[in-house]
Amino acid sequence: MKPRIEPDRQRNPELPLAVNETPNGAEGRPPLLPVRYPDPDLFICDVLDAIPKDDMASMEHPIFSLATKPDRRVFRYEHNGNKLEIVPSVKGLATIHDKDILIYCISQLIGKMNQGERPSRTLHLTARDLLVWTNRQTDGDGYDRLRSAFERLSGTRITTNIKADGEEITEGFGLINEWRIVRQTRSGQMSEIKVTLSDWLFKMVEGRSVLTLHRDYFRLRKPLERRIYELARKHCGAQEKWSISVETLQKKTGASSHLRVFRSMLRDLVAHDHLPDYAVEMNGDTVTFRNREALDTVEAIEAEPERPYIDPEGFHDAKSVAPGYDVYALYDQWVSWWIDSGRPELKSPRAAFIGFCRNKHKTAPLR
């Protein structure tokens, strides 16, 4: 792997600093934020077990601003018949870092659905859990930034023809309908928050139009890096590779920088090679994303052709329905059971495996 050395960069004011960081972006700073909570509190272990999930629509289209200062422009985007108009509030457009809140909400809802619970548009969140889960600091600035993020998410208005679970929304709506602080600490910081998601976003969750994110997504410093990872995750997925032109990639990221500057940032990303899940290559006007695990997966399939294949997404979902279990050990048990049963045809190996894990947890829960 190439050395991961990051040049000077301007700090994103919306992103909290780690304890070992300097405010001016000193040379030699690692390209990924540190894992701030390697040993999380036991009382929020169930929250942390929720696997990061993101909705496909905002992964595909540039709904969130990449700006590090208040972005008060009206943003318009059109690509392959999909249209967006995003109007900011006086606080500015919702940013890619504000999106952490929505990813947290989506992940909690999908986790509940995997446990057989019925999802609700309204969630009750604990502010500290949200900050820890998204790898943010829990100091006073962390809570202030969280409040600002809620204000931008509720104030940003979207008009689009992008379908949500098959239904086309043609009227303006916010990313969240409302939020309010239910309880505060003695110091006045928010403690418990009530959030109601937009109908458009909730339909995405109900239709499971979501994809799993690598947890290191929350360690990416630059807004553009997060946006590029989303696009790679959406389009490359578990494939070996995915290619796109530089111009189209810039359009899909929503980046407003000059093309020359955008190319320079891509070259930095290639040199540092720190994007989760995917390696990035540039060849002239073409950018190629290569799945870091695709070749290993192919080799594993070829080595054991008789074993039903479960993709990484399936193992992620298995962890959510059987918390505390080693899902790879459960996979071996399931394969043995399948072989002993005469290798019956499986219409969906992934669904069958997740069902096996769910029953295992129901029969003998570890948590």
N, C-alpha and C positions, 0 to 999 in steps of 0.2 A: 504494500500500500504506500502511496506517496506521502511524504511528510506533511503534517497538518500545521502549517504556519500561517497565521493570519496577519495581514498588514493593518496599519492604522485604519480605524473606521470611526465615523461619528456615532456617538452613543444615541440610541433610540430613547427619547425621554419617557416613552410610555412603558419601557421595559425596565424592571427593577434591577439594580446592580447586585451581583453576588458579593459576599463579604470579602473575597480576595480580588475584586476588580477595582480598577481606578476609573474615575469618571470621564477621562479624556481618551480612552481607548489606547492604552499603551501597546507598544510593539511586543510581539511574542505572546499576546493573549490568545488562549486556545479558541478555536472557532465555535465550540459548543459551550453553552453555559454549564456550570457544574451541576451535578445532581444534588439539590439542596436538602433533600430529605431521604437519605439512604435507609434510615431506620424510622419509618413513620410511626406515629402513635397507634397503639393497638385499637383504640376505640374507633378509628376511622379506617380500619383495614378493609372492611367491606366496600367502602367508598372507593378506596384506592384500587381494589380488584376490578372495578369496572374498566373494560377495555376501551381505549380511545376510539370513538367513532365520529365520522364526519359525513355530512350530507353531500350527495353526489352533485347537486346543482351548484353549490357554492365552490365545490372543488373544480368543476368544469368551467365556470364563468366568474369573471372578476367582480364579485359583489363587494369586497372589502378593500378599503384604501390601503396602499402601501406607504403612505406618507408618515413621517415621524413628527410632523407638526399639524395643527388643526387644518383639515382639508375641507374647505367650504365651497368647492366647485360642484356644479351639477354634472355628474358623470354619465355619459351615454356610451353604450356598447352594442354592437350588432355583429353577429357571426353565424353564418349558415342558417339564417332565418330566426335565430334567437335574439331577442331585443331586451335591453335593460335601460332603464333610466333611474338613477339613484340621486335623491335630493337630500342634502345634509340638513341638520338642524343648526342652530347657532353654535353648538358645540363642535360641529364638523361631522364628516362622514365616519361611520363605524370602521375601525381599523382591523387589520389581520390579527393583531394581538387581542383586540376586543372579542374576536371570534372564539377565544379560549373558553369563554363563558358558555357559548352555544355548544361547543364540542363537549363540554362537561355535562350539560343538560341532556344532549342527545345520547351520550354514553350511559348516563344513569337510566334513561328511559329504555334503551335497548337491553340493558342488564336486567331491568325489571320484567320486560317482555320475555326474555329468555328463561326467567323463573316462573313464567306463566301468569304474571300479573298484568292487569289492564293499564295501559299508559294514560296519563292525564296531561293536558296542555299546561296545567299549573303545577309548578314544583316548589317545594320548600327546601331551601338550600342553607347550609351552614357556610358562612363566608370563609372561615379558616380552612375547612375541608377543600373548598374550591381552590384556594390559593396554593395549598400543599399539593393537590392533585395536578395542577398545571405548572408546578415547579416555580411558583412565584414566592417572593418574600412576604412574610407575615408581619412586617413592621407597619408603622403608621402610613408611610407612603404607599405600601401595598394595598391597604384598604382604601386610601384616597383614589388610587388609580382604578381600583375595582368599581368604585362609585361612578367615576367619569366614564368608564366603559359601559356601564348600564345606561347612563344618560345618552351616550352616542347610539347605542343599539336601539333604544326605544325611540330616539328622535329621527334616525335615518329612515327615509321613506323610499320604497321601491315600487316601480311599475314594470311589469315584465310579462311576456307571453310564455316563459319557461314553465312547463307543466310540473305539477306536484302530484305524484302518484296518479298520473293520467289525467289530471284536471288542470285546465289552463286558467291561471289567475290573470285578469286583465285590469284590476283596480290597484290603487296604491295601498301598501301595507308596510308595517314596521317589522323588523326582525324579531322583536319581542313586543307584545301588546302592552304590557305594563310590568312594573316591578315596584316593590316597596320594602322598606326595612321593617321587619316585624319585631325585631328585638335588637337592642344595643347593649354594648358592654358599659361598665361604669365610666370608662374613658370617652364614651360617645361613639366608638367605632361600631359599624354594623356587625351583628352577630348572626342573626337569622334573616334570610331574604326570601320573599315570595316572588316568583317569576312566572309570567304567563307567556308562552311562546306564541308566535303568529300561527294562524291556521295553515299557511303555506308551508312553514317549516315542520309543523306537527304532522302534516300529511306525508312529508318525506319520511318521518320516523315510522308512522303507521305502516307505510308501504315498504319499510326496510330499505329505502333507497340510500343506504349508507355504506361506507367502507371503513375498515380498520386502519388506524394510524399507528406508526411506530411511536413509542413513548418519547424518543429523543426529538420528536417534533417540537416539544415544549422547550427544548434546549437550544433550538436554532435562534441565533441572535437577530439576523436581518429579516425584515418583512419579506423581501424578495425571495430569500431562501425558503421561507415557509410556503410561499405561493408556488414556487417551482416544485417543491416536494409534493404539494397537493396535485399538481398537474401530472407529475410522474406517477403518483399512486393511482390516479384515476385512469390514465391512458395506458401506462405500461403494466401496472398491476403485477400479476405473477408471470407475465410473459418474459421471454429472455431479453427483449429490447424494444424500444419505441423511439422513432425519430421524428423530428419536427424542424421546420425552418426557423431561423433566428427571428425573422420578422413576425411569423405567426405566433411564436412563443411569447414575444414581447406583447403582442396584442392580447393574448389570452391571460397574461399575468396582470394586465391593467397598468403596467409600469408607464409612467409619463416621462421618463428620462429619454435623452437623445439616443438613437440607435447605437452610436459609437460608445456611449457610456454603458449601455446595456450589454454590449459585447464584452466590454472590459470586466463587468461584474460576472458574466458567465465564465470568462477565462479564470477569474479568481476562484469560482466555484469548482471548476475542473482541477485547478492546481491544489486546492485544499482537500478535495475528495472526502468531505465529511457529511454529505447528504445521507440521511438514513435510508436504508434499503436499496438505494440506486447509486451507481457510479455514472458520472456525466462526462461525455466526450464532445469535442467540437471538431468538425471537419469542414472548413470553409463556412458556408451558410447553413450547415446542418448540425443540429444538436441531437445527440443520441443518448438515451438513458438505458443503462443495462442493469438488470435485476441482479443484485449481488448473490442471491440464493438460487436463481433459476437453474444454473448448470448443476449445482449440487442436487437439486430436486430431480432433474432429469436422470442423473446418475443413480439416484436412489430408486427411482421407478424402474430403471432398466435392471438394477441388481435384484429387485424383488418384484417381478411382474405379477406374482400371484396375490400380492397384498393390495386391497382396495386403497386407492390414493385419496388422501385428505389434504386439501390445500391449507396453507398457513392460516387463512381466514377461519377455516373449520376448527383448527386447534385453538384459535383465540376464543371462538364462541364456546367451545367445549370447556375452557377454563371458567367461563362465566356461569355455566350451568352446574359445574361440579367444583365449587370453590374449595381450595385446600388439597385437592387431588393432583397427582402427577398425571396429566392427561396423556403423556406419551406411554406411561405404564398402562393406563386404561386402554390406549389404542392397541397395545400388544394383547391385552385380555380380550378385547373385542374381536381382533383378528382370529385369535385362537377359537373363540366361540363360533365365529363365522365359518372357520374351516371345519370344526367339529359338527356343524350343522349341515355340512355337505356343500359349502360354497354357493348358497342360493343367490340368484341374480339380485343385485341391488340397484333400484332405479336411481337412488341418490345416496351414495356411500356417506357423504357428509351428514345428511339428515339422520341416517341410521346410526352413525357414530355418536352424534350429539344426543340422540334419544337414549342411547346406551349409557352415556355419561350422566344424563339427567336422572335416569332411573337408579343409577349407582348412588348418586347423591341423595335421592329421595329415600332409598333403603337404608343407607348408612352415611348420614351427613357428617362431615368432619368439622363443619361450622354451623 
